Amino acid sequence: MKKLAYFLVVLVVFTSCSKKDSEVGPENTAAGLFCKIDGKDYAPDFSYAYSVFDGTFGIYGLDSRTNAVVWITLPQKITTGTHSLSGKGYEFRGDYTLGTVANEQYSTIVEVGSGSVTIDKITDTQVIGSFNFTGVNNNGTKRTVSEGKFNVMFRL
């Protein structure tokens, strides 16, 4: 009987400590980068943020099985809030590439690409947010990257 009472106390403690969906904020987002590409789940096995060049950094999600990469390039001095990725050049852009296949890089860098990124939290060590974009390749073919979320550490 004591074992049953102990089990019930432990069960009540653990279930009362769980968070409700309404309590889950950006800080509690699972680590990594996740999105959909043309409606299909994309969950890469490597994700991180890294300084790129000329005052920018990239948020990367690499699938080592297919060599596909989703990345977003942003200015290092970006603040929280929603920012456009639409045809603004190298400083604000979204990209998706399928390995090294020619014409398989889809980007918002061209004028017809569009999208946005929302930065919920950024520190010296971590960046958390969400994104979506439509990338276009050199042939005019489009790929839609949607429902994107990231919670990544800056890599030194």
N, C-alpha and C positions, 0 to 999 in steps of 0.2 A: 504494500500500500504506500509506503514511503517513497518507493521508486516511482510510482505513478504520480504522486503529488509533485515530486522533484521534476519529473518530465513535463508536467503541465505548467509549472512555474517557468521553466526554461522556454517552453513553447510560447507562453504569453509574453515574456521579455523580448524574444526575438521578433515576434510578429508585431509588437508595438513599436519597435525601433525601425521598421521598414518605412521608406518614404513613399508618399503617394505621388502619382504622376504630376499633380499640380505643384509639388515641391521640388521637382527636378529642374534645375536651371542650367545655364551654360557651364558652370563649374563642374557639374556632375555628368556632363556628356562623356560617353565612353571615349577613351583615348584612341586616336587614329584619324583616318580620313575615310569617309564613306559617301557614296553617291549612286545615282543611276545614270547609265549611258544608254540613250535611246530606249529607256524604260527597263533596262536590265540592271540588276544589282552589280555594283563594282565595289569590292572590299579588298583593297591592296594589302599585301603583307608587310610593306614598309611605308612609313609616313613620318614626316618631319618638316620643320621650317629651317631655312638656311639662307644666309646672305648671298645674294647673286652678284650684282655689280651696280655701280653708279647709284648708291643709296637705295637699292631695292632689296627685297628678300622674296623667296619663293616658298610656297607651301606645296609639298609634294606627296603624292600617293603612288607608289610603284608596285606593280604586280610582277613579281619575279618569274612567275610561270609563263606569262605572255609577253613580258617586257612593255606592257602598256603603262602609260604614265598620265595621271591627271595632275596639272599644276596650275597655281595661281601666282602671278607676280604682282607685288604691291610695294609701295614706297615704305622705307623703314620708319618714317615719321607718321605713319597712318594712325588715325585715332578710331575709337569705337564709333559705330554707326554703319549705315549702309552706303556703299560706294559702287558706282557704275563700272562695268568692265567693257563697255561698248565702244570699240574703235578708238581707244584713247592712246594707243601706242604701247611701248614696252613697260611703262610704269604701272599701269593698271591693265592686266590682261588675264584671260583664262585660256588654258591649252589642254588638249587631249591628243596623245600620240599613240599609235599602235606599233611599238617596236621601231624598227628602222626602215619600214616599207615606204617607198616614195609616195608622196601625196597622201599619206596617212597621218598628217598633223593637222588638227582642226583648232583654229585659234579665233579669238575675238579681236586680234590685232588688225584684221582687215575691217573695212568700214561696215560690212554687212553682219559681222559677228555682234552678239549682244549678250548682256548678262549683268549680274551684280554679286557683290560679296558683302556680308554683314559681319563686322568684327564685334563680338560681344565682350571679349576680354583680351587684353594684350599686356604682357609684362616683359621684362628682360629675358625670361626663360620659357614663356608659353604664349600661344595664341589660340583662341577659341572663337568659332563662328560658323557661318553657313554660306552657301554659294549656289549659283546656278548660272549656266551660260549656254549659248548656242555657238559652237565653233564652226568655222568654214575653212575648207582646204583650198589649195590653188586651183582646183577644178570647179569650185563653187558648190561642192557637196557639203551638206551640213550634218553635224552630230549634236544631239541635245544632251547636256549634262545637267541633271536635275536633282533635287532633294539632297544636295551636298551638305555635309557637316564635317567639321574638323576640330580636333582638340590635340594639338601637337606641341612638342617641345622644340625649342631652337637648338639646332645642332652646331657645335663649335667647329 
